[in-house]
Amino acid sequence: MQAVKYARASSVDEAITLLRDGGDTARVLAGGTDVIVQARERRRHIELFVDIKHIPELTSLTHGGDGGLTVGAATPLYRIYGDTEVVRRFPALAEATHVIGGKAIQGRASLGGNLANASPAADSIPAMIVLAGVARVAGPGGTREVPVAEFCSGPGRNVLQPGEFITSIHFPPPAAGSGQAWERFIPRNEMDIAVVNAATYLAFDGDVVTEARFALGAVAATPLSVPAAAAAVVGRRLTDETIAAAAEAARQTATPISDMRGTVRQRKHLVGVLTEHVIRRAVERARA
Ligand SMILES: Cc1cc2nc3c(=O)[nH]c(=O)nc-3n(C[C@H](O)[C@H](O)[C@H](O)COP(=O)(O)OP(=O)(O)OC[C@H]3O[C@@H](n4cnc5c(N)ncnc54)[C@H](O)[C@@H]3O)c2cc1C
């Protein structure tokens, strides 16, 4: 482990100053479940950790009057899936956060950390994409908003500029009668990285799909939004044929690699299977 200085920020402005003064070798520290491992293995050269967990707004979870949800970037995962309103209104987010690591990891790991770490297999990102999540970012140049779907730019890379960090992630209210689901395939029951993960959000007018979003993880250099799958179902009733068409569109969009967790062929197959699963589960939820 390299020697790393530690600074605790108590406000967004203080964190901006610490990160700006620290330069290239300063890193945000949230739960530390990724970045401490990276520092220990010397995968990143880090001289200063700026701890953002003690900034009150970064660990808040707020349900807006319009039914939207704002999650402070450093809010630990257990508080997200442990919130009954999140489980009821944003079940795809609850499902994804509930399986990241184990209980000990979930006590520290944050949604902002899962997003900023930008792993192609990050479990929460496909859920955040289909829920139209928007990252609120603060930095030396002020604040800005970045849709989660546009946040990751490559494996371990994101669109944050030097000195910028995520303060919160905002989700608009899901439409009345909509449904959503998230699922992953891993070879064992817990504590593993997804071979593939998938999420969907579907809104309806009667039986007809009016709005759809699909996202996949672990099948490209970044978590993927899949508009082609949405195009296969919007304006249509969900039948075995339209569901199969969405699954096929997702399979065509995925560009996985073979690695120790799975082959291209297995991952392509899983994309189709998981896409069908999440559609059927989202429909059940919409009807409930
Ligand atoms: C045993 C174990 C099991 C795991 N299992 C899973 C799993 O099943 N699924 C999965 O997706 N992940 C898994 N992970 C990875 C990890 O737990 C998650 O990515 C976690 O959500 C990271 O959050 P954190 O708060 O710990 O981030 P940190 O480690 O604190 O930070 C991660 C990176 O993001 C940056 N960062 C953190 N917060 C911000 C912010 N607000 N703004 C800008 N940059 C920021 C840091 O500088 C760092 O580069 C696992 C890790 C371990 C150790």
The ligand as an SDF file (V2000), in Angstrom:
LIG
                    3D

 53 58  0  0  0  0  0  0  0  0999 V2000
  -15.8100   -7.8800   -1.9550 C   0  0  0  0  0  0  0  0  0  0  0  0
  -16.3660   -6.9080   -2.9640 C   0  0  0  0  0  0  0  0  0  0  0  0
  -17.4940   -7.2650   -3.6740 C   0  0  0  0  0  0  0  0  0  0  0  0
  -18.0220   -6.3780   -4.6220 C   0  0  0  0  0  0  0  0  0  0  0  0
  -19.1490   -6.7730   -5.3090 N   0  0  0  0  0  0  0  0  0  0  0  0
  -19.6690   -5.9370   -6.2450 C   0  0  0  0  0  0  0  0  0  0  0  0
  -20.8360   -6.3290   -6.9560 C   0  0  0  0  0  0  0  0  0  0  0  0
  -21.4210   -7.4020   -6.7390 O   0  0  0  0  0  0  0  0  0  0  0  0
  -21.3050   -5.4630   -7.8910 N   0  0  0  0  0  0  0  0  0  0  0  0
  -20.7110   -4.2580   -8.1700 C   0  0  0  0  0  0  0  0  0  0  0  0
  -21.2020   -3.5250   -9.0220 O   0  0  0  0  0  0  0  0  0  0  0  0
  -19.6100   -3.8650   -7.4780 N   0  0  0  0  0  0  0  0  0  0  0  0
  -19.0710   -4.6730   -6.5330 C   0  0  0  0  0  0  0  0  0  0  0  0
  -17.9540   -4.2910   -5.8430 N   0  0  0  0  0  0  0  0  0  0  0  0
  -17.3300   -2.9960   -6.1340 C   0  0  0  0  0  0  0  0  0  0  0  0
  -17.7150   -1.8410   -5.1660 C   0  0  0  0  0  0  0  0  0  0  0  0
  -18.1650   -2.2870   -3.9220 O   0  0  0  0  0  0  0  0  0  0  0  0
  -18.7600   -0.8890   -5.7880 C   0  0  0  0  0  0  0  0  0  0  0  0
  -18.3020   -0.3830   -7.0290 O   0  0  0  0  0  0  0  0  0  0  0  0
  -19.0930    0.2780   -4.8380 C   0  0  0  0  0  0  0  0  0  0  0  0
  -20.3860    0.7400   -5.1530 O   0  0  0  0  0  0  0  0  0  0  0  0
  -18.1090    1.4500   -4.8900 C   0  0  0  0  0  0  0  0  0  0  0  0
  -18.5600    2.4660   -3.9980 O   0  0  0  0  0  0  0  0  0  0  0  0
  -17.5950    3.1010   -2.9050 P   0  0  0  0  0  0  0  0  0  0  0  0
  -18.4030    4.1200   -2.1960 O   0  0  0  0  0  0  0  0  0  0  0  0
  -16.9560    2.0640   -2.0650 O   0  0  0  0  0  0  0  0  0  0  0  0
  -16.5230    3.7930   -3.8680 O   0  0  0  0  0  0  0  0  0  0  0  0
  -14.9990    4.1840   -3.5510 P   0  0  0  0  0  0  0  0  0  0  0  0
  -14.1760    2.9450   -3.4940 O   0  0  0  0  0  0  0  0  0  0  0  0
  -14.9060    5.1280   -2.4350 O   0  0  0  0  0  0  0  0  0  0  0  0
  -14.6810    4.9640   -4.9200 O   0  0  0  0  0  0  0  0  0  0  0  0
  -14.6670    4.2830   -6.1550 C   0  0  0  0  0  0  0  0  0  0  0  0
  -14.1430    5.2580   -7.2430 C   0  0  0  0  0  0  0  0  0  0  0  0
  -15.1080    6.2710   -7.4690 O   0  0  0  0  0  0  0  0  0  0  0  0
  -14.5810    7.5560   -7.0780 C   0  0  0  0  0  0  0  0  0  0  0  0
  -15.6870    8.2010   -6.3890 N   0  0  0  0  0  0  0  0  0  0  0  0
  -16.3950    7.7320   -5.3130 C   0  0  0  0  0  0  0  0  0  0  0  0
  -17.4150    8.5540   -5.0440 N   0  0  0  0  0  0  0  0  0  0  0  0
  -17.3510    9.5540   -5.9540 C   0  0  0  0  0  0  0  0  0  0  0  0
  -18.1510   10.7130   -6.2020 C   0  0  0  0  0  0  0  0  0  0  0  0
  -19.2160   11.0040   -5.4470 N   0  0  0  0  0  0  0  0  0  0  0  0
  -17.8030   11.5190   -7.2230 N   0  0  0  0  0  0  0  0  0  0  0  0
  -16.7360   11.2260   -8.0090 C   0  0  0  0  0  0  0  0  0  0  0  0
  -15.9450   10.1580   -7.8350 N   0  0  0  0  0  0  0  0  0  0  0  0
  -16.2600    9.3290   -6.8150 C   0  0  0  0  0  0  0  0  0  0  0  0
  -13.3520    7.2840   -6.2180 C   0  0  0  0  0  0  0  0  0  0  0  0
  -12.4090    8.3190   -6.3030 O   0  0  0  0  0  0  0  0  0  0  0  0
  -12.8670    5.9880   -6.8570 C   0  0  0  0  0  0  0  0  0  0  0  0
  -12.1520    6.2760   -8.0330 O   0  0  0  0  0  0  0  0  0  0  0  0
  -17.4010   -5.1400   -4.8760 C   0  0  0  0  0  0  0  0  0  0  0  0
  -16.2550   -4.7720   -4.1400 C   0  0  0  0  0  0  0  0  0  0  0  0
  -15.7410   -5.6560   -3.1970 C   0  0  0  0  0  0  0  0  0  0  0  0
  -14.5270   -5.2440   -2.4180 C   0  0  0  0  0  0  0  0  0  0  0  0
  1  2  1  0
  2  3  1  0
  2 52  2  0
  3  4  2  0
  4  5  1  0
  4 50  1  0
  5  6  2  0
  6  7  1  0
  6 13  1  0
  7  8  2  0
  7  9  1  0
  9 10  1  0
 10 11  2  0
 10 12  1  0
 12 13  2  0
 13 14  1  0
 14 15  1  0
 14 50  1  0
 15 16  1  0
 16 17  1  0
 16 18  1  0
 18 19  1  0
 18 20  1  0
 20 21  1  0
 20 22  1  0
 22 23  1  0
 23 24  1  0
 24 25  2  0
 24 26  1  0
 24 27  1  0
 27 28  1  0
 28 29  2  0
 28 30  1  0
 28 31  1  0
 31 32  1  0
 32 33  1  0
 33 34  1  0
 33 48  1  0
 34 35  1  0
 35 36  1  0
 35 46  1  0
 36 37  1  0
 36 45  1  0
 37 38  2  0
 38 39  1  0
 39 40  1  0
 39 45  2  0
 40 41  1  0
 40 42  2  0
 42 43  1  0
 43 44  2  0
 44 45  1  0
 46 47  1  0
 46 48  1  0
 48 49  1  0
 50 51  2  0
 51 52  1  0
 52 53  1  0
M  END
$$$$
